[in-house]
Amino acid sequence: MSKRPKPPPPEEPSKVEPIQLREALEERYLAYALSTIMHRALPDVRDGLKPVHRRLLHVMQLLRLDPGTAFKKSAKIVGDVMGGYHPHGDQSIYDALVRLAQDFSSRYPLVDGQGNFGNVDGDSAAAYRYTEARMTEVAKLLLQNLDEDAVYFRPNYDGTVQEPVVLPGAFPNLLANGSTGIAVGMATSIPPHNAAELCEAALHLIKFPNAGAEKLTQFVIGPDFPTGGIVIDDRASIVEAYKTGRGGFRVRARWTTEDLGRGGWQIVITEIPYLVQKSRLIEKCAELLNAKKLPLLGDIRDESAEDIRIVLEPKTRTVDPTLMMEQMFRNTELEARIPLNLNVLSGGKVPKVMSLAEVLREWLDHRKTVFVRRTNFRLAEIARRLEILGGYLIAYLNLDEVIRIIREEDEPKPALIKRFKLTDTQAEAILNMRLRALRKLEEMEIRTENAGLIKEQKGLNALLKSDDEQWQAISEEIKSVKEKFSKKTPLGKRRTDFAEAPEIDLDLEQSMIEKEPVTIVCSEKSWIRAMKGHIEDTSTLAYKDGDQGKFVLNARSTDKIMLFSSSGKFFTLEAGKLPGGRGHGEPVRLLAELDSTDTIVSVFVHVPGTKRLLASTEGDGFIVLEDDCVANTRKGKQVLNIKAPVEAQVCAAISETDDHVATVGDNRKLNIFKLSELPGMSRGKGVRMQKYKDGGLSDARAFNLKEGLSWLDASGRTWNVTNLKDWIGERAQSGRLPPKGFPRSNRFS
């Protein structure tokens, strides 16, 4: 077999231009980024639209889909947009059309849809061959005067037709309907607002061009979502968001309590936050309910028809409705945060984060540009009409000669121009004039029209020279929009309200526990229990053999019980979770990591804001807030710093009227000094309270000097001494023997 000839080597390109890979990537990525930013993601500040939305409205106007006219298939609209202006996927175009028609997505829909355009449950719209659409009055306002040279036009992607660069935008669409988009390295998120409020702010900005966010937010009080809800942010944060163009709004569902009789009730939710899908919300709540993460909720069901109605049933009738809803807000999408990022295309070219005042200012400047262009367009039309009317008047004055020239001349047009010094336009108009227009009445109408146009021309020229008159005319246009969408109209009525979130510091899970009275009993050997009710006669309480009672206090099942040990640690137990009172209880060491060598110095009910006097056997002490002593774990919280063999000795409550401290040592010396001499600390060793030669601190307490110092003797009698001047000294002094009748135990109680 003959060998196949080898193919010739490929020819090298005649011109090879080496380029840096980094430069090529940067150039191409920048082109992609700019295309994404300008042609897809960010809206134009002037009309609030992205290119796809602008092209949709332009095509719908070309198809004459005005409000009140017959609907047309969405497939026809999408096809014309894709074929003539937007060479991208038909699904993305249709999705944009659908969103413009959804009254739960757009505050002021630009498209009037007929058919299935989706719902708040998150169901998608029907295919575009099944739905129909036309424009709304809002869309007509955005397109108003488009055929009067109000804006610039540019060639479409293939140069066959012209499309508007921006719409005239007689409606404040950017803020009224909002916008969202993710570009390359930047994003935008603009919530909807109330159109009437925006018009009021714009009118104020015309009168006072230097008005800032503080003043404008008196008119634009906040977002106005199509799905309603309640904004719970404070005014300061709202003003700051509009001032900087960045921030966010916390929106909560609107709810009411329905009385079912016989003590029963249920929560009914009628409005949910913006952009939250109802079906997903209920599904998420059901999952949390099954996972037992919503202990206050008994059941959730959807009773919605055309309006939203979500019913929440409580676990028990004793649950507080506000607590239950607070739990729902914290764990579900019944509360959502809507971001504010006013990142838009300034002048249609430069991406920029703007404040509320800057956005309204650019819209007003655009309206002035549109107004000037419309006025110039009208002046040009008047000039053309006056030119034609001037030719008509010459023809009427020389009617016989005009007729002769037309009948006899082979080329009447140049003859007319030469004979009467006419322009080409005037000669063409005379030649196209109908015979019935030669009557006398027509001449009078032409003269009247001519005079009216001259008067209008003078007025428009004067208008172009006066900046104040231009703004006055623009103000009248904005006032008409404000009246059309006033808060008295169904569409313009504000849907979102403002309120302050309730300040609830309680643990929501604790609200499931019945607030029953209980008696906390802690024995000498640290066995603890909670007995139902407040027991008055504690002598009948039983203990284990060899044990006896030490602490008995009244509390409620929702209280926090605090224990202070001899090691200087605080432990926190929940009264509702303590062992019952049928037996002897359980050792504290099973509930908290209490050392075997530790003893319990004090047991008390936690009262927020209360102050305590802590002291060690060495005589050191300080003042501490109970709130700083609450332990969140079984290990407890070290507050009084001591080292063995020193132990914690005192944990006494301090009332608001107490002004002095009394200390007594093992040597039976009493010292009294001012409470202000003790420092307030959250943790530490403290300062010396009393000086001892032998032994240490036996007891200490705070008291009011005017009321006197009191104590209990061995017989249970109460003693009170008011004349204490012999024992009053300064902190860290030794003191002297106590008054007659002081207990031999050297303790105040």
RAVENUR-V930656 format. One record per residue. RES is the residue in three letters. SS is DSSP state (a for helix, b for strand, c for the rest). PHI is phi in whole degrees, -180 to 180 (* if undefined). PSI is psi in degrees with one decimal (none if undefined). Layout:
res: [RES/RES]
ss: [SS/SS]
phi: [PHI/PHI]
psi: [PSI/PSI]
This chain:
res: [MET/SER/LYS/ARG/PRO/LYS/PRO/PRO/PRO/PRO/GLU/GLU/PRO/SER/LYS/VAL/GLU/PRO/ILE/GLN/LEU/ARG/GLU/ALA/LEU/GLU/GLU/ARG/TYR/LEU/ALA/TYR/ALA/LEU/SER/THR/ILE/MET/HIS/ARG/ALA/LEU/PRO/ASP/VAL/ARG/ASP/GLY/LEU/LYS/PRO/VAL/HIS/ARG/ARG/LEU/LEU/HIS/VAL/MET/GLN/LEU/LEU/ARG/LEU/ASP/PRO/GLY/THR/ALA/PHE/LYS/LYS/SER/ALA/LYS/ILE/VAL/GLY/ASP/VAL/MET/GLY/GLY/TYR/HIS/PRO/HIS/GLY/ASP/GLN/SER/ILE/TYR/ASP/ALA/LEU/VAL/ARG/LEU/ALA/GLN/ASP/PHE/SER/SER/ARG/TYR/PRO/LEU/VAL/ASP/GLY/GLN/GLY/ASN/PHE/GLY/ASN/VAL/ASP/GLY/ASP/SER/ALA/ALA/ALA/TYR/ARG/TYR/THR/GLU/ALA/ARG/MET/THR/GLU/VAL/ALA/LYS/LEU/LEU/LEU/GLN/ASN/LEU/ASP/GLU/ASP/ALA/VAL/TYR/PHE/ARG/PRO/ASN/TYR/ASP/GLY/THR/VAL/GLN/GLU/PRO/VAL/VAL/LEU/PRO/GLY/ALA/PHE/PRO/ASN/LEU/LEU/ALA/ASN/GLY/SER/THR/GLY/ILE/ALA/VAL/GLY/MET/ALA/THR/SER/ILE/PRO/PRO/HIS/ASN/ALA/ALA/GLU/LEU/CYS/GLU/ALA/ALA/LEU/HIS/LEU/ILE/LYS/PHE/PRO/ASN/ALA/GLY/ALA/GLU/LYS/LEU/THR/GLN/PHE/VAL/ILE/GLY/PRO/ASP/PHE/PRO/THR/GLY/GLY/ILE/VAL/ILE/ASP/ASP/ARG/ALA/SER/ILE/VAL/GLU/ALA/TYR/LYS/THR/GLY/ARG/GLY/GLY/PHE/ARG/VAL/ARG/ALA/ARG/TRP/THR/THR/GLU/ASP/LEU/GLY/ARG/GLY/GLY/TRP/GLN/ILE/VAL/ILE/THR/GLU/ILE/PRO/TYR/LEU/VAL/GLN/LYS/SER/ARG/LEU/ILE/GLU/LYS/CYS/ALA/GLU/LEU/LEU/ASN/ALA/LYS/LYS/LEU/PRO/LEU/LEU/GLY/ASP/ILE/ARG/ASP/GLU/SER/ALA/GLU/ASP/ILE/ARG/ILE/VAL/LEU/GLU/PRO/LYS/THR/ARG/THR/VAL/ASP/PRO/THR/LEU/MET/MET/GLU/GLN/MET/PHE/ARG/ASN/THR/GLU/LEU/GLU/ALA/ARG/ILE/PRO/LEU/ASN/LEU/ASN/VAL/LEU/SER/GLY/GLY/LYS/VAL/PRO/LYS/VAL/MET/SER/LEU/ALA/GLU/VAL/LEU/ARG/GLU/TRP/LEU/ASP/HIS/ARG/LYS/THR/VAL/PHE/VAL/ARG/ARG/THR/ASN/PHE/ARG/LEU/ALA/GLU/ILE/ALA/ARG/ARG/LEU/GLU/ILE/LEU/GLY/GLY/TYR/LEU/ILE/ALA/TYR/LEU/ASN/LEU/ASP/GLU/VAL/ILE/ARG/ILE/ILE/ARG/GLU/GLU/ASP/GLU/PRO/LYS/PRO/ALA/LEU/ILE/LYS/ARG/PHE/LYS/LEU/THR/ASP/THR/GLN/ALA/GLU/ALA/ILE/LEU/ASN/MET/ARG/LEU/ARG/ALA/LEU/ARG/LYS/LEU/GLU/GLU/MET/GLU/ILE/ARG/THR/GLU/ASN/ALA/GLY/LEU/ILE/LYS/GLU/GLN/LYS/GLY/LEU/ASN/ALA/LEU/LEU/LYS/SER/ASP/ASP/GLU/GLN/TRP/GLN/ALA/ILE/SER/GLU/GLU/ILE/LYS/SER/VAL/LYS/GLU/LYS/PHE/SER/LYS/LYS/THR/PRO/LEU/GLY/LYS/ARG/ARG/THR/ASP/PHE/ALA/GLU/ALA/PRO/GLU/ILE/ASP/LEU/ASP/LEU/GLU/GLN/SER/MET/ILE/GLU/LYS/GLU/PRO/VAL/THR/ILE/VAL/CYS/SER/GLU/LYS/SER/TRP/ILE/ARG/ALA/MET/LYS/GLY/HIS/ILE/GLU/ASP/THR/SER/THR/LEU/ALA/TYR/LYS/ASP/GLY/ASP/GLN/GLY/LYS/PHE/VAL/LEU/ASN/ALA/ARG/SER/THR/ASP/LYS/ILE/MET/LEU/PHE/SER/SER/SER/GLY/LYS/PHE/PHE/THR/LEU/GLU/ALA/GLY/LYS/LEU/PRO/GLY/GLY/ARG/GLY/HIS/GLY/GLU/PRO/VAL/ARG/LEU/LEU/ALA/GLU/LEU/ASP/SER/THR/ASP/THR/ILE/VAL/SER/VAL/PHE/VAL/HIS/VAL/PRO/GLY/THR/LYS/ARG/LEU/LEU/ALA/SER/THR/GLU/GLY/ASP/GLY/PHE/ILE/VAL/LEU/GLU/ASP/ASP/CYS/VAL/ALA/ASN/THR/ARG/LYS/GLY/LYS/GLN/VAL/LEU/ASN/ILE/LYS/ALA/PRO/VAL/GLU/ALA/GLN/VAL/CYS/ALA/ALA/ILE/SER/GLU/THR/ASP/ASP/HIS/VAL/ALA/THR/VAL/GLY/ASP/ASN/ARG/LYS/LEU/ASN/ILE/PHE/LYS/LEU/SER/GLU/LEU/PRO/GLY/MET/SER/ARG/GLY/LYS/GLY/VAL/ARG/MET/GLN/LYS/TYR/LYS/ASP/GLY/GLY/LEU/SER/ASP/ALA/ARG/ALA/PHE/ASN/LEU/LYS/GLU/GLY/LEU/SER/TRP/LEU/ASP/ALA/SER/GLY/ARG/THR/TRP/ASN/VAL/THR/ASN/LEU/LYS/ASP/TRP/ILE/GLY/GLU/ARG/ALA/GLN/SER/GLY/ARG/LEU/PRO/PRO/LYS/GLY/PHE/PRO/ARG/SER/ASN/ARG/PHE/SER]
ss: [c/c/c/c/c/c/c/c/c/c/c/c/c/c/c/c/c/c/c/c/a/a/a/a/a/a/a/a/a/a/a/a/a/a/a/a/a/a/a/a/a/c/c/b/c/c/c/c/c/c/a/a/a/a/a/a/a/a/a/a/a/a/c/c/c/c/c/c/c/c/c/b/b/a/a/a/a/a/a/a/a/a/a/a/c/c/c/c/c/a/a/a/a/a/a/a/a/a/a/a/a/c/c/c/c/c/c/c/c/c/b/b/b/b/c/c/c/c/c/c/c/c/c/c/c/c/c/c/c/c/c/b/b/b/b/c/a/a/a/a/a/a/a/c/c/a/a/a/c/c/c/c/b/b/b/c/c/c/c/c/c/b/b/b/c/c/c/c/c/c/c/c/a/a/a/a/a/c/b/b/b/b/c/c/c/c/b/b/b/b/c/c/c/c/a/a/a/a/a/a/a/a/a/a/a/a/a/c/c/c/c/c/a/a/a/a/c/c/c/c/c/c/c/c/c/c/c/c/c/b/b/c/c/c/a/a/a/a/a/a/a/a/a/a/c/b/b/b/b/b/b/b/c/b/b/b/b/b/b/b/b/c/c/b/b/b/b/b/b/b/b/c/c/c/c/c/c/a/a/a/a/a/a/a/a/a/a/a/a/a/c/c/c/c/c/c/b/b/b/b/b/b/c/c/c/c/c/c/c/b/b/b/b/b/c/c/c/c/c/c/a/a/a/a/a/a/a/a/a/a/a/c/c/c/b/b/b/b/b/b/b/c/b/b/b/b/c/c/c/b/b/b/b/c/c/a/a/a/a/a/a/a/a/a/a/a/a/a/a/a/a/a/a/a/a/a/a/a/a/a/a/a/a/a/a/a/a/a/a/a/a/a/a/a/a/a/a/c/a/a/a/a/a/a/a/a/a/a/c/c/c/a/a/a/a/a/a/a/a/a/c/c/c/a/a/a/a/a/a/a/a/c/c/c/a/a/a/a/c/a/a/a/a/a/a/a/a/a/a/a/a/a/a/a/a/a/a/a/a/a/a/a/a/a/a/c/a/a/a/a/a/a/a/a/a/a/a/a/a/a/a/a/a/a/c/c/c/c/c/c/c/c/c/c/c/c/b/b/c/c/c/c/c/c/c/c/c/a/a/a/a/a/c/c/c/c/b/b/b/b/b/b/b/c/c/c/b/b/b/b/b/b/c/c/c/c/c/a/a/a/c/c/c/c/c/c/c/c/b/b/b/b/b/b/b/b/c/c/c/b/b/b/b/b/b/c/c/c/b/b/b/b/b/b/a/a/a/c/c/c/c/c/c/c/c/b/b/a/a/a/a/c/c/c/c/c/c/c/c/b/b/b/b/b/b/c/c/c/c/c/b/b/b/b/b/b/c/c/c/b/b/b/b/b/b/a/a/a/a/c/c/c/c/c/c/c/b/b/c/b/c/c/c/c/c/c/c/b/b/b/b/b/b/b/c/c/c/c/c/b/b/b/b/b/b/c/c/c/b/b/b/b/b/b/a/a/a/c/c/b/c/c/c/b/c/c/b/b/c/c/c/c/c/c/c/c/b/b/b/b/b/b/b/c/c/c/c/c/b/b/b/b/c/c/c/c/c/b/b/b/b/c/c/c/c/c/c/b/c/c/c/c/c/c/c/b/b/c/c/c/c/c/c/c/c/c/c/c/c]
phi: [*/-78/-76/-72/-69/-70/-65/-65/-63/-63/-75/-75/-57/-68/-127/-115/-108/-70/-131/-77/-60/-63/-66/-64/-66/-61/-64/-72/-69/-65/-63/-65/-63/-63/-63/-66/-66/-89/-114/-144/-97/-100/-81/-81/-64/-78/-117/69/-117/-92/-53/-66/-68/-62/-70/-61/-66/-64/-67/-65/-70/-63/-83/59/-93/-75/-58/94/-86/-70/-70/-133/-54/-63/-61/-65/-65/-62/-63/-66/-65/-68/-75/-105/-135/-129/-79/-129/-64/-66/-68/-66/-67/-67/-61/-65/-63/-62/-63/-68/-99/-83/-74/-95/-107/-107/-64/-127/-56/-93/-123/-96/-97/-126/120/-85/-109/86/-148/-71/-72/102/-68/-78/-74/-69/-61/-67/-78/-102/-105/-132/-153/-156/-82/-102/-64/-64/-63/-64/-66/-65/-94/-56/69/-63/-86/-113/56/-74/-138/-78/-115/-140/-66/-74/-62/-111/76/-89/-135/-107/-133/-72/-69/-152/-88/-57/65/-75/-115/-73/-71/-57/-85/-68/-103/72/-167/-137/-176/-121/-103/-96/79/-157/-149/-135/-152/-124/-74/-71/-134/-83/-65/-63/-66/-64/-66/-62/-65/-65/-64/-66/-69/-67/-74/-127/-61/-95/-62/-104/-64/-60/-79/-68/-74/-74/-97/-91/-77/156/-67/-132/-80/-64/-94/76/96/-131/-87/-112/-79/-80/-63/-63/-69/-66/-62/-64/-63/-73/-74/-97/84/-133/163/-174/-132/-91/-115/-115/-67/-92/-140/-137/-100/-103/-84/-100/83/56/85/-86/-157/-150/-97/-119/-98/-109/-142/-118/-61/-63/70/-93/-78/-63/-65/-68/-61/-67/-62/-65/-63/-64/-64/-66/-66/-68/-83/60/-99/-124/-66/-88/-93/-94/-161/-137/-147/-105/-112/-73/-119/-78/-98/-79/-149/-109/-105/-115/-102/-75/-66/-138/-71/-80/-68/-78/-58/-65/-64/-63/-70/-63/-65/-65/-64/-75/-113/-130/-82/-66/-122/-132/-107/-98/-74/-121/-141/-79/-96/-135/-87/-75/67/77/-132/-107/-69/-158/-87/-113/-86/-59/-64/-68/-64/-66/-64/-67/-65/-66/-63/-65/-64/-70/-60/-62/-63/-65/-64/-63/-65/-63/-63/-65/-63/-65/-65/-62/-62/-66/-68/-63/-63/-69/-63/-62/-65/-61/-64/-64/-65/-66/-72/-127/-62/-64/-68/-63/-64/-63/-63/-64/-77/-99/-82/-72/-120/-68/-62/-61/-66/-65/-62/-72/-70/-112/55/-91/-86/-61/-66/-65/-63/-64/-66/-66/-67/-90/-72/-79/-65/-70/-79/-86/-72/-64/-61/-65/-63/-66/-64/-66/-65/-64/-63/-62/-65/-65/-68/-64/-65/-64/-63/-62/-64/-69/-64/-67/-64/-67/-88/-113/-68/-64/-67/-64/-66/-65/-66/-65/-61/-63/-65/-67/-63/-66/-66/-61/-68/-67/-118/-68/-71/-85/-87/-60/-76/-86/-62/-64/-106/-102/-106/-128/-158/-97/-70/-66/-87/-119/-98/-71/-72/-63/-69/-68/-69/-75/-82/-64/-84/-100/-71/-137/-114/-90/-122/-127/-88/-62/-94/67/-98/-124/-156/-124/-104/-65/79/-97/-86/-85/-95/-87/-72/-87/-68/-103/-132/-67/-59/82/-119/-151/-72/-131/-127/-136/-144/-89/-153/-121/-66/-96/-77/-101/-101/-108/-118/-114/-99/-68/-86/88/-99/-106/-124/-118/-121/-94/-61/-69/-109/-76/-62/-70/-98/-68/-104/-96/89/-134/-64/-59/-64/-80/-100/-143/-82/-90/-63/-64/-88/-82/-120/-91/-87/-152/-132/-154/-85/-70/-120/-55/91/-75/-102/-129/-100/-107/-152/-106/-65/-78/97/-94/-162/-162/-103/-138/-82/-58/-60/-81/-104/-66/-98/-98/-129/-67/-72/83/-135/-75/-117/-97/-84/-142/-128/-56/-87/-69/-129/-71/-122/-131/-143/-110/-73/-118/-86/-68/-91/-67/-134/-134/-123/-114/-123/-135/-102/-63/-82/63/-111/-107/-130/-124/-145/-70/-65/-66/-78/-94/-79/-96/-139/-98/-167/158/-90/93/-120/-67/-96/-150/-96/-126/-88/-132/75/-151/-77/-101/-161/-155/-159/-102/-154/-96/-63/-67/-78/93/-98/-121/-158/-107/-90/-64/-88/88/-82/-96/-108/-141/-121/-102/-89/-119/-64/-73/-107/-78/-144/-123/-61/79/-86/-78/84/-144/-58/-72/-65/-62/95/-70/-60/-70/-75/59/-131/-79/-146]
psi: [141.0/142.0/140.2/139.2/142.4/136.7/145.6/148.1/146.4/143.6/138.8/142.3/142.0/-34.6/113.5/120.4/106.4/134.5/155.6/131.8/-38.6/-43.4/-40.1/-43.3/-42.6/-43.7/-44.7/-38.6/-36.2/-40.3/-41.4/-43.4/-45.3/-39.7/-41.9/-43.9/-45.9/-28.4/4.7/-46.2/-42.8/136.3/159.2/132.3/-22.3/-44.0/-2.1/19.3/151.6/163.3/-40.4/-38.6/-41.4/-41.5/-35.0/-47.9/-37.6/-43.5/-39.0/-32.0/-40.6/-31.7/2.1/44.1/58.7/160.9/135.2/-16.0/176.2/146.7/158.1/148.2/137.7/-30.9/-37.2/-43.9/-48.2/-41.7/-43.7/-38.1/-46.0/-40.6/-32.6/-26.1/-31.7/85.3/62.4/-170.5/140.3/-29.8/-39.3/-36.4/-42.9/-37.4/-40.6/-40.4/-42.7/-44.4/-35.9/-18.7/-12.3/118.6/-10.8/-6.5/-39.6/128.7/-39.7/89.3/138.2/-15.3/133.6/107.7/147.3/120.6/-166.4/105.1/27.2/175.4/177.2/-13.4/-14.6/2.4/137.7/163.1/161.6/164.6/153.7/-12.3/-12.3/-17.9/159.7/159.1/160.3/173.0/159.5/176.1/-32.5/-43.4/-37.9/-34.8/-38.5/-32.3/-2.5/131.7/18.6/-31.1/10.7/32.1/37.1/-26.4/168.3/148.5/156.4/159.4/149.3/-172.0/-28.1/6.0/13.5/-30.9/171.6/146.2/150.9/139.4/-38.0/154.0/156.4/-36.8/59.6/-4.9/135.1/70.7/-34.3/-51.0/-29.1/-43.4/-15.8/-179.4/152.4/150.2/148.5/116.7/-157.3/109.2/3.2/163.7/167.1/145.9/106.5/113.2/158.9/155.6/172.2/126.5/-39.7/-39.8/-39.0/-39.9/-39.6/-43.9/-39.5/-40.3/-38.5/-37.5/-28.4/-41.6/-37.6/85.8/-21.5/10.9/139.1/-172.5/-33.9/-40.6/-41.1/-29.5/-5.4/-23.5/-52.3/89.4/-11.5/-179.0/157.3/95.3/145.3/-25.2/9.0/-137.3/-179.8/124.3/129.1/15.4/152.7/161.3/-35.2/-44.1/-34.0/-45.2/-41.8/-38.3/-44.6/-24.4/-38.7/-18.7/2.7/142.0/-148.4/165.7/131.9/118.4/131.4/154.3/152.7/130.2/155.8/159.7/125.9/126.5/125.6/1.9/155.5/34.6/-3.8/153.5/165.5/157.7/134.4/120.9/123.4/-15.6/138.4/161.2/157.7/136.0/11.6/126.3/127.0/-43.7/-39.5/-37.1/-48.8/-38.7/-42.5/-41.3/-40.4/-38.6/-43.2/-34.8/-43.0/-30.9/3.5/35.6/0.0/74.6/-19.4/-14.7/131.0/-42.3/157.6/136.9/154.5/114.5/25.8/143.9/-109.1/-35.5/158.2/132.7/98.6/125.5/129.7/123.8/133.6/161.0/-44.8/164.8/-21.9/-7.2/137.8/126.8/-39.7/-40.7/-41.9/-44.3/-32.9/-38.9/-41.5/-40.5/-37.2/-25.2/-10.9/178.7/13.0/-17.4/128.2/153.9/118.2/114.1/154.3/117.7/93.8/60.0/106.5/171.6/108.6/122.6/14.3/8.7/-42.3/117.4/133.9/140.2/118.7/158.5/172.8/-43.1/-39.9/-38.3/-47.1/-36.1/-43.2/-35.8/-42.7/-40.5/-37.9/-40.3/-34.2/-40.5/-44.2/-41.6/-43.7/-42.7/-40.0/-41.4/-44.3/-37.2/-43.2/-39.0/-39.0/-39.6/-41.7/-42.8/-42.1/-40.7/-39.9/-35.7/-42.4/-43.0/-35.2/-40.0/-40.4/-42.7/-38.1/-38.9/-41.9/-36.0/-26.2/48.8/-44.7/-41.0/-38.3/-43.8/-40.0/-43.7/-42.4/-37.1/-36.7/-31.5/140.8/-36.7/84.5/-28.8/-54.7/-32.2/-41.7/-41.6/-41.5/-41.3/-43.5/7.8/49.9/161.7/167.5/-38.8/-42.4/-43.4/-41.2/-39.8/-39.5/-41.3/-29.2/2.4/139.0/157.4/-36.6/-13.0/-1.5/1.3/160.4/-38.3/-36.1/-35.9/-39.9/-40.3/-37.7/-41.3/-39.6/-44.9/-40.1/-44.7/-40.6/-40.3/-37.3/-40.7/-43.8/-37.0/-43.4/-42.1/-40.9/-38.0/-39.8/-35.7/-40.4/-23.3/-13.2/113.5/-37.6/-41.6/-33.7/-46.6/-31.5/-42.3/-40.1/-38.2/-41.0/-38.5/-42.4/-36.8/-37.8/-37.3/-42.2/-41.4/-36.3/-33.6/38.3/165.8/-5.5/-14.9/154.5/-39.3/-35.1/-11.4/133.6/134.5/-26.6/130.9/176.8/141.5/166.4/137.6/135.8/139.7/102.8/112.0/-5.9/149.0/120.9/-31.8/-27.8/-22.7/-15.3/-20.3/132.1/136.9/74.5/148.2/136.5/157.9/120.5/125.5/125.0/125.3/177.4/-35.7/20.8/41.1/131.1/147.7/162.2/117.8/140.7/141.4/168.7/111.2/122.5/-43.3/100.1/-2.6/-18.8/-4.3/138.6/147.2/169.7/159.3/132.4/3.8/162.5/165.7/147.1/-46.7/129.8/122.7/149.2/140.7/-173.6/159.8/-15.4/-2.5/160.2/128.5/125.7/135.8/135.4/121.3/166.6/-13.2/0.6/10.8/148.4/140.5/141.7/124.8/150.1/127.2/-35.8/-14.9/6.7/152.4/148.9/176.2/11.5/-37.3/-147.5/5.4/-155.9/154.8/141.3/-29.9/-18.3/-21.7/-24.6/153.2/71.6/129.0/150.1/-25.9/-8.2/148.7/160.7/123.3/-39.2/146.0/128.7/162.5/130.1/124.6/110.0/137.9/-10.6/145.1/149.8/146.5/115.7/139.8/151.7/169.9/-19.2/-11.9/8.8/143.2/171.1/175.1/137.3/148.5/138.5/-34.9/-30.8/-5.4/-7.5/126.6/135.3/-6.5/170.0/-21.3/-15.3/-174.5/118.9/119.1/-46.8/114.6/116.4/161.0/139.1/144.2/8.3/140.5/158.0/137.1/-34.4/137.4/84.3/139.8/148.0/122.0/168.9/-24.6/-9.9/137.6/-7.5/161.2/134.5/128.9/144.1/136.0/174.6/-23.2/7.5/41.2/133.2/131.2/134.8/131.3/170.2/142.8/-29.4/-15.3/-10.5/133.4/155.7/126.2/158.3/-19.1/143.5/-171.9/-30.9/-170.1/160.4/126.2/-35.3/144.9/134.5/141.0/-41.3/150.1/-156.4/-157.0/136.2/-44.5/160.4/152.4/158.2/145.6/169.6/123.5/-38.0/-34.7/-19.6/168.5/128.1/158.2/167.7/134.3/-177.3/-24.5/-1.3/6.0/147.1/127.6/145.8/125.9/124.5/-25.7/93.3/18.8/-26.0/-17.8/-7.5/125.1/-138.0/163.7/142.2/11.9/166.2/-33.6/-171.2/171.7/142.1/170.8/165.6/138.8/-3.7/138.2/149.1/-17.2/-7.9/34.0/149.0/-20.6/none]
